[in-house]
């Protein structure tokens, strides 16, 4: 299968660039927001990964057969119809000018450096984004061949294991992005909502999950408006007994007038101890 699942590394931070208002909400509420992946900055967010799947399938159709590929494609489409992906986005780098411009109020905001182990313990699937188009195609082809090999050994049973493998392929396609975004160096947390029939329509529901080795109850699904359209989101807590210092570092944007000492006092006061606070080194007016 694809190797997109991110594994936390000791002492590694993952940074969330945000405005001052979002910084305040995250630090006081001890929660991270997961919102509809279709509302992200890349207008081809989901289409890109699916196009890679199509190209990979085209190259392999003579080897594995069209019927096999059609069965995978059916599950991919069914998966997208049965659920909605919510994501929260982080970067491995905490002081990149393009990030400040795009996600932190044009350099006036913050980059919050979370302990990577905290994030990988939340009720989500951590995915490391791949930007290289050739490597994307190779990974998807390898995933298809891996599924095919297992199916051959099982006389093409199309059992629950096949369905799950195809669903994981669908989820991992989310981790393939346009090379134009390579500077983001992104790790993405993915949380899936369910869709259920309701009267003459559908509604979104949450199944909860496992966080910090405990069962997490379903979260309340809320909406905000973007471009006159309601966007669903949930807020998941990163507060837990295992990690006493979930935030390791905070970087003030290049146009942020706040004093590092003042931010340090704020963080200690709201119960986020021992955070290293510093100014961005980027030169930006």
Secondary structure, 3 states (H helix, E strand, C coil): CCCCECCCCCCCEEEEEECHHHHHHHHHHCEEEEEEHHHCCCCCCCHHHHHHHHHHHHHHHHHHCHHHHHHHHHHHHHHHHHEEEEEEEEECCCCCHHHHHHHCHHHCCEEEEEEHHHHCCCCCEEEECECCHHHHHHHHHHHHHHHHHHHHHCCCCCCHHHHHHHHHHHHHHCCECCHHHHHHCEEEEEEEEEEEEECCEEEEECCCEEECCEEECCCCCEEEEECCEEEEEEEEECCCCCCCCCEEEEEECCCCCCCHHHHHHHHHHCCCCCCEEEECCCCCC
